[in-house]
Amino acid sequence: MHPLQRNSLVQASDISLVEQDVSLLRQGFITETQQVIGQKLTRNLGANQILTPSHLQQAEAVRKGEHVVISAGTGSIKVKMPGEALSDGAVGQQIRVRNLRSERIIRARVTGPGQVEAGM
């Protein structure tokens, strides 16, 4: 394969599975390509270097300054409003978001690209 840069997102064309003696792998190993596609690299990797779980982290679904959709509600009532992310966040992380209608700053959980959910 080819060298990969730190903070780049892993794509299917960047990786290949090879058979390896797992007793030589001290930092764990990956068995499925789907486990790494879309993940962000924590360091530079050389061509044909073995990729381990310690080389990966979840990529941000929301970036600071990005406009997001804030969802809030209980039961069958859901409200959506525009917001602005005040920090980067991966799916499942809580970030601060400015409600663009009320100008209030709230904490919301990232649910997907450009999507956050406020607890009520």
HUFEN-V207415 format. One record per residue. N is the residue number from 1. RES is the residue in one letter. SS is DSSP state (hx for helix, st for strand, lp for the rest). BURIAL is # if it has 9 or more other ideal C-beta (glycine too) atoms within 8 Angstrom, else .. Layout:
n res ss burial
N RES SS BURIAL
N RES SS BURIAL
This chain:
n res ss burial
1 M lp .
2 H lp .
3 P lp .
4 L st #
5 Q lp .
6 R lp .
7 N lp .
8 S lp .
9 L st .
10 V lp #
11 Q lp .
12 A hx .
13 S hx .
14 D hx .
15 I lp #
16 S lp .
17 L lp .
18 V lp .
19 E lp .
20 Q lp .
21 D lp .
22 V hx .
23 S hx .
24 L hx .
25 L lp #
26 R lp .
27 Q lp .
28 G lp .
29 F lp #
30 I lp #
31 T lp .
32 E lp .
33 T hx #
34 Q hx .
35 Q hx .
36 V lp #
37 I lp #
38 G lp .
39 Q lp #
40 K st #
41 L st #
42 T lp .
43 R lp .
44 N lp .
45 L st #
46 G lp .
47 A lp .
48 N lp .
49 Q lp .
50 I lp .
51 L lp #
52 T lp #
53 P hx .
54 S hx .
55 H hx #
56 L st #
57 Q st .
58 Q lp .
59 A lp #
60 E st #
61 A st #
62 V st #
63 R lp .
64 K lp .
65 G lp .
66 E lp #
67 H st .
68 V st #
69 V st #
70 I st #
71 S st #
72 A st #
73 G st .
74 T st .
75 G lp .
76 S lp .
77 I st .
78 K st .
79 V st .
80 K st .
81 M st #
82 P st #
83 G st #
84 E st #
85 A st #
86 L lp #
87 S lp .
88 D lp #
89 G st #
90 A st #
91 V lp .
92 G lp .
93 Q lp .
94 Q st .
95 I st #
96 R st #
97 V st #
98 R st #
99 N st #
100 L lp #
101 R lp .
102 S lp .
103 E lp .
104 R lp .
105 I st .
106 I st #
107 R st .
108 A st #
109 R st #
110 V st #
111 T st .
112 G st .
113 P lp .
114 G lp #
115 Q st #
116 V st #
117 E st #
118 A st #
119 G lp .
120 M lp .
